[in-house]
Amino acid sequence: MRIRPIGEADYLKLLRVARREEAADMWIKGAKVLHVYTKEWREVHIAVSGERIAYVGEKEPVIGHHTEVIEAAGSYAVPGYIEPHAHPFQWYNPFTLADFALERGTTTLISDSLMLMSLPFEQVAALMEKVAKHPVKQYFWGRLDPQMRRTEAAAPFDREGLNRMLEHPRVIQGGELTDWQGVLKEDETLLYGIKRTLDLGKRMEGHHPGASEQTLNIAAAAGITACHESMTAQEVLRRLRLGMYATLRHSSIRPDLPILVQGLIEAGIPWSPRMMLTSDGSTPPMYRQGLMDGTIRVAIEAGMPPEEAYVMATLNPAVYYGIDSEVGGIAPGRLADLLLLATPEEPTPHTVIANGQLSAKGGSLLVATEKPEWSDYHFPPVTDHRVKVDEAWFSIEAKSEKIPVIQMLNAVITKLEYEDLPVDDNGHVSLVEDPELAFICLINLQKNRMTQAVVRGYGKHIEGLASTYTASDDWLVLGRNAQAMAQALQRVLELGGGVVACEQGKIVCECPLPLAGRFSPAPMSEVMEMAEGLTRWILSKGYPHLDPLYSLLFFTATHLPYVRLSAEGIVEVKTGDILVPSQAVE
């Protein structure tokens, strides 16, 4: 499959440069090149014609007055990195993530499309085509389910919507499939989506944390071709044995890579060509260490041989997606995506060449990149700005002796317990005796529903925190002070979406996310600073887990165990039962 078409004249020139009959456009002179196909380093010359590599070998190319000569003696050349599992909507967006990726040597992204699905399909397609003009090659997944509670398939996750998305040429796989319970219940639309993906010859990624051998057998039989959810070396091996690709992850929510690498070494498991690396859509603060370059560094520091780490971040994902004739290696005919490193142990490149063009040096871009006009994309507004927030939404009437308390076991996993909590003089639950408790409230004004509970384990003494950065279309408000909670939500709505924290009558953190209430048009550097400020504040309140931002996102993600908030109430994920019904917003 051609990622970037080549015209007849350019094709002919490529052959002539390879035959040393015509001058190269670029000569990368004397680098030690990693041949990912044989895992050996050789000092060779690289000749580039247009966007593609024409020659790799010991002979010097023909040069002319226009040939750009890059003196690479003493540098190590590796292919441009491939991120096989990006979530480009964790406050940043597909364009700003691509800019950041290019600066750090990731030249191909395979990206989630979930946060686009609130747009009309014509605008989804237009955005994918727009981002395709960026120097970073970006393809997308076709989601089969919305990661939020539903009783029946509805657009865009019905058959018609799935067909349109999966058939789009920039959609390279189906998934990641998160509604595994729907598959087990033989949901017709989900099974249709999986089969349609496979019939189109595309990959189908699963999502199977902690899955048993029996579950993985069913998944493989259903057509799942890869899973990035291994948490131990034995789980990696279990997937490989059943014919899946196993993607080794190091993310802000699951920094598992050192454990996986060390476990694989101890188990004596050889590095498999069916292993890949991913940063799995980390929230912005994690990317201070880099994108795929940071992931590779973690793998090397954990004991993975550098050659194996580079292969897992280049050739292996290219083979998996069927694009290895275009990317993933430094070889004739491939797109000239290559990175110059100071040493094999330092994966952050000092020089980035993408599509045959010198694109970044020392972490700074040297080329113009594609910038969207966000006004062209009509994301549903977070709310009508005339909405008046009511403090009464943020207190719980004690209707029974036991109060539902959502216990955070870690940043993601929650369970429901019922506790005896004090009641104030007005008959409402009081939290004054336990600083680890907070009220949590999901509000959906479209359905005129509100789900209330108490949460334990997000932090201490949080007065008010409001967020539209959720896995659903709902507002999420958390805190111990009704006035601060209302103030935070009112400010979020004035911003058109985002996350706001309030205490003592003041706004202490303000993070605008005006695009669908979940992501920002700002450059990655600004988004990082904004996210780091909020994260520091939440950590100062005693948040005990790995990633407070992902926790906000996942309170409403009904594919994760064991209970989640929904517009219908607190839902038990495995059965779909509503444990605590929602109530009307008054």
N, C-alpha and C positions, 0 to 999 in steps of 0.2 A: 504494500500500500504506500503510495506517495504521500508523504506529509506535506511537502511543498513541491508543486509541479515544476518540471524543467522544460524550457522551450527547446525547439529543434536546434537553433543556433547555439544556445548554451550547452546543449548535449554534445554537439559536434566539437565545440571548443574544449569541453572536458576531456574528450578522447585525445585531442591534439596536445593538450598539456600533459596528459598521462604518457603520450609517446615522446614527449620532450621536443615537439615540433613547434610549439607556440608558448609564449611567455605566460607564466603563472601570475595570477592576481595577488597571491600572497605566498610567501616562503617562510615557513617556520623552521628556523635553521638550527639543527643540531640538538634538539631536545631529546631527553631520555623518555621514550614513549612506552606507555603500558599497552601491550597487545592483550586486550582483555580475552581474546579467543584462546591464547596460550598461557596467559598469566606470566609473561616475561617482560622485562624492561630492555629496550634496545635504543641506542643512540642513532637516530635516523633523521632524515629531512622529510618535511611534509609540504607538498605543493597543493595549493588551493586554486580552483577555477570557479569564479562566481561564488555560489553558496556551498559548493561541494568540494570534497577532497578528491584530488586527481591522482596523487601519487604519495606513497609512503615507502621510503627505502634509503639506500646509501648514496644514490646519485643526486647531484644537485640539479634543480630544475632550470629550465631556460627562464631568464628574467629579462624584463624590459624596463623602460623608464617609469612605467606605471606600477611595477611590482612592489608591494609592501613587504619589506623584509623585517622579520621579527627575530632578533638575536635571542635564541633560547638555550644556548649552551649553558649547562649547569642547572637548568630547570627540568622538571619532570612533567610530562604531558599525559593527561588522562581525558577520557571522553567527558562531555558535558553531563552533569548529573540528571537523573530522572526521578522525580517524586511520584510514585505510583498510586498515592492515596492522599490527595490534598483535600482539605475542607476550606475553600477560599472565602469563607464568610464569617470567620471568628473575629469580628470587628473590622478586619481588613477586607478587601474585596479582590476579585480575580485580577484586576489590573495592577493594584498596588502590590499584591503578592507577587505578581510576575516581575515587577520592577525589582523588588527585593531579591527574588530568586536569581535574577540575572546578575545582580551585583555580586552574589555569593557563589555563582557557578552552576546553579540548577537551570537547565535550558529546556526541560520538558516537564510539564505538569499534567497529571491525570486527576481531574477535579470533580468534586461533588457538585451536583446541580440543585440540591434540595431547596436552598434559600431563594432560588430563582422561580420556584414553581408557583408562587403567588402572582406571577406575571402572565398575561396572555401568551400563548405559545409563540405567536409571531414575534413578540418582543424577546422571548427566551432565545429563539433562533437568531434574531438580530444581534443580541449580545454575544452569543457564542461566535458568530462570524466576526464581530468587531474585535473580540479578544484574539481571534486567530491572526490578526494583522500585527500582533505584538511579536517582537523577536523571540520571546519564549513560546515554544509550541505548547498549546494547551488544548487538551481533550477533556471530555466530561463523561460522567456516569449518568445512566438513566435510572432514576429512583423508581421503585415499584410500590413504595408505601410512604406515608407522610410522617412517620415517627410520632404520631399523636392518635389518640383514641378515635375510632370510627366504627360505626355499626354496619356500614355498607360502602362499597367502592363509589367514589364520586370524583368528578373531574378535578385535577388532571390525572388522577390515579385510577381512572377507569380504563377499559380496553382501548378506547379511541385515543385517550391521552397517552397511554403507554406506547401505543404503536407510533404515534407522531414523534415521541422523544427517542425511542429506541432506533427508529429508522433514520434519524438524522445522522449525516456523515461525521459530525464532530462528536457524536456519542460513541464511545469505544467499548463500553461495557454496561451491563446491568448491575444494579445494586447501589451501595452495599445493602444487602437484604437484611433488614432488622426485625421484621414481623415474622419471626420463626414460628410463633404460635399459630399464626394464620396459615402457614404452610402445613403444619401438622393437622390443622382442622380442614385442610384441603379447600382453602379459599380459592374459588374459581379464578378470580382476577389475578391473584398473586401467582398461581400456577401457570396461568396463561402468560404472564409477564416473563417468568423464568424460561418457559419453553420458547417464547417468541425471541428472547435474547439469544438463546442457543441456535435457533433456526436461522438467525441472521449472521451466525458465525462470530458472535461477540462473546467476550468473557462475562462471567457471572460471579460477582464477589459476594461472599457471605459475611456474617457477623455472629461468631459462635464462642463467646467467652466461657471458659470452663466446661466446654462441651465434652461429653463422654464419647468413647469410640462408637457406641451405637448411634448417637446423634449425628456424629460426623459421617458415618456410613450413609444415613438417610440424606444428609446434605449433599454428599458426593453423588448419590444416586439421582437426586433432584437436579443436579447440574452445577452445583457450586464448584468453582475452579480455583478459588483462593480464599484465604482467611488471614486477617492480620491480628487476631485476638489471642495468640499464644502467650501464656504467662510463664511457662516453664519450658525447658528443653524437651521434656517428654511430650508436651503438647505440640511442639514443633514437629517432632518425629511422628506423632500420631497423624498429623495432617499430611505429611510427606508420604507416609505409607499408604494412604488412601488416594494418592494421585493428585492432591491439591498442591498449589504453591503456598508456601508459608512466608508471610511478610513479617519481618522482625521489627518491632515498633519501639520507638523512644519518643514519647509525647509528654505534654504537661500533665495529662491525666493518668498516663500509664508509662512511666519511665523504666521500662522493663529490659532494655537492651543489654546492660551489663549482666543481669541475671541470666538472660538467654545465652549470651556468648559464653560466659563461664560455665554454664550448665552443659552446653554443647561440647565444649572442650573436655570437661570432666567425663562426659558420656562417650567420648571418642567418636562422635558423629562427624563425618567429613562434611565440609562446607558443600552444600548442594546447589546445583544450578537452578533449583526450584525455590531458592530463598531470595527474598528481596528485603530492602530496608525502607522504612518510612518514618516521617515525623508526625503523621496522623493528625494533621490539622491542629497543632498546638495553639493555645491562646498566645497573644502577642509577646508577653514577657519572656516566654521560653525561647523565642527566636533571637534573643540577644546572642545566643551561642551559634546562630546560623540556621540555615534550612537543612538541606541534605548534607552540606559540608559539616554542620554541627553533628548530625546523626552519624556520619562516617567517623568523625573524630571520637565519639563515644565508643563506637564499635572497636576501633583500633586500640584505644586506651584500655578497653576491657580484655584485650588479648587476641582479637581477630587479626590475622595477617592483613596488611594494607591492601595487597592485591585482591584478596577475597572481598574486602569491604567495597573496593571500587567496582568490582564486577557486580556485586549485589545492588549497587546504585546506578548501574549503567546497562550492561549487556542483559542481565537477567530480566529486568522489567521490560526491556525492548523486545526480547524474545517472547515473553508472556503476552504482550499486547500485539505481537505480530508486526512490529515496526522496526525490527533489527536490521533490515536492509537500508534503513534511513538514519537511525540514531543508535546510540549505545556502544559505538566503537570508533576507533580512529583507523579508518580503512578507506580505500578508494571507492568512490560512488556515494559514500555517506555524506550527510550534511556536515559541514565543517563546524561542529560544536566541540570545542576542546579547551582545556584549561591548563594553564601553566602553574605548577606548584613549586615552592621552594625546596620541599623535601617530600618523600612519600608519606611521611607521618603527619604532614600538615595539609589537610584537605581543603582549606580555604584558599582559593587561587589568588595569585597576585595579578594574573591576566586572564580575561575571559574572551574567547572568540565564539560567536554564535552566528550560524548561517554564513560563515566565511567573512565575518566583519568583526573587527576589534571592537568589543562592546563594553568592557569594563576593565578598569585598572585600579588596583589598590582599594577596591570596594566602592568605587564611584563609577556611575554610568558614563559612557562616552558616546552613546547613540540616543536618538529620540525614540521614545516608546509611545505606544498607543494610549490615548486618553479618551475616556467616554464622555458623552454628554448625558449625565444622569437624568436630566429632564426628559430624555427620550424614552425612559422606562418608567412605567406607571405602577410603581409598587402601591398597594393599598395603604392609605394613611393609617397611622397608628390610632388616631382618634379625631373626632371633632374637637377643636380647641375650646369650644364652649362648654365642654363637660366640666361640671363642678364636683370635685372629689369630696366625699362625705367621710368624716372621721369615724362615724358609726360603723363603717365597713370593717374597721380594724379592732373590734372587740368581739369576744365570743361569749354568747350567753350560755351559762351552765345549765343545759337542759337535762343533764343526767349526772350521776355521781362520777362517772369515768369520762375523761376528756381524751379525744384522739391526739396522740403525740407521734409525729414522724421522727424516727430516730435515724440520724445519719451515721451509718456504719463506716463509710469513707466518703470521698468526694462525690461518689456516684450512687452507691447502693444504699437504699433506705428500707426501713421496715416500720410497721405501724404497731404501736402499743397504746394501751389505755391506762391513764394514770389518775389518781386522786390529786387534784390541784386546788389551791385555795380559791375562794369566791369572795368578791368584794360586796359592799353593801348594796350595790345595784344588781346583784345576781350575775355578774360577769366574771369570767376567769381572771385570776390575778397571777402575775408571774414574779411578784416582788421577792419571793423567797428563793428563787432559783435563777441566777444570772445566766445560766446556759440555755434557758428557754427563750423563745421568741414566738410571736404570732406570725403565721404565714398565710397569705391570702391570695388566691387566684381570682381575677375578675375578667369576665367576658361580657361586655355590654351588648354585643350583637345578639347574644343569646339571653341577655339579662340574667346571668347566673354568676354566683360567687361561691367559691369553695374555701372554707376556713379550717385551719388546724393550728396546732402548736408544733414547733420544730425544735429538736434538741441536737446540738452539734455543729451549728454554723458559726458560732462565736458567742461572745459575752457582751452584754450591755449595748447591743446594737439598737439604737433608737428608731431609725427609719432608713430603709433601703428599698428602692423601687426599680424595676427592670422591665423593659420590653424585649430584652435579649433572652428569649425563651425558645424552646423547641416547638412551641405552639403559637397561636396568634393572640395569646392572652397577656394580661398584665400580671406581674408577680410583685407582691409587696411583702417585706419581712421586717420585723422589728418589735420593740417592746413599748413604744410610745405612739399612741394613735395620732397625735398631732404631728409628730415627726414623720410618720408613715404617710399621712395625707399630704404633707408638704413635699415629700420626696416624689410621690406619684404626680402631684400637680405640676411639679417642675419638669418631670420626664415628659409629660404630655405637651407642655409648652415648647420643649425642645424638638418635638416630633419624633421622640423615641430615644432610648438610651438607658443609662443607669445613673441614678443619683442617690447619694447618701446624705442624711441630715442628722444633726444632733444639736441640742441646746438652741433650737430655733434657727440654726444656720445651715446652709448647704456647705458640706465639707468636701464632697467629691462630686464632680459633674462630668459625665462622659456622653456627649451627644452621639447617637447612632441614627442619623436621619433616614438612612436607606433601609426600608422595611422594618425599622426599629431595631435592627440587629447588626448593621455594619456601617462603616464610615467611608466617605470619599477621600479622607485625608491620607497623606503619605504614610508609609509604614512607620517611619521614625516618630511621627506625631501620635499615631495610634499606640505604639509601644509605650510612649511616655504617659499617655492617658490611662492605659490599662495598668501600668506599673503603679501609678498613683493610687488607683482604687484598690489594687491588690495589697499594697502596703497598709492602707487604712483598714481593710478587712482583717489582715493578719494581726494588726495591732489590737484588734478586738478578740483575739484568741481563736481565730479559725484554725482548726487542728489538722486539716487534710491537705491534699496536694494542690488543688486548683479551685479557688473560690469562684472564678468566672464560669468554669464548666459546671460547677454545682448549680449556679443560677440557670444555666441553659437546660440542664437535665432534670430539674424538678418536674417538668411537664412532659418529658420524653417517655412515652408509654411503652417502650420496648425494653426498658431496663428494670431489673428487679429492685424491690419487690412491690412497692407502692409508688404511685405518682399522683400528681394533682391534675385534674381535668375539669372542663366546664360542667361535667355531669356530677363530679364529686371526687373523692379519693378512690382510685381504682386499684384493684389487685391485678397486677400485670399478667400473671400466668393464667388466671381464670377469666379475667375481664369483668369480674364482679365489682359493683360499686359498694365499697365498705362504709363510706360516709357520704350521703347525698349532698349535693350543692343546694343552695337556696336562692331565692329571687333577690336581685339587687333592688333595694328600696331607695 
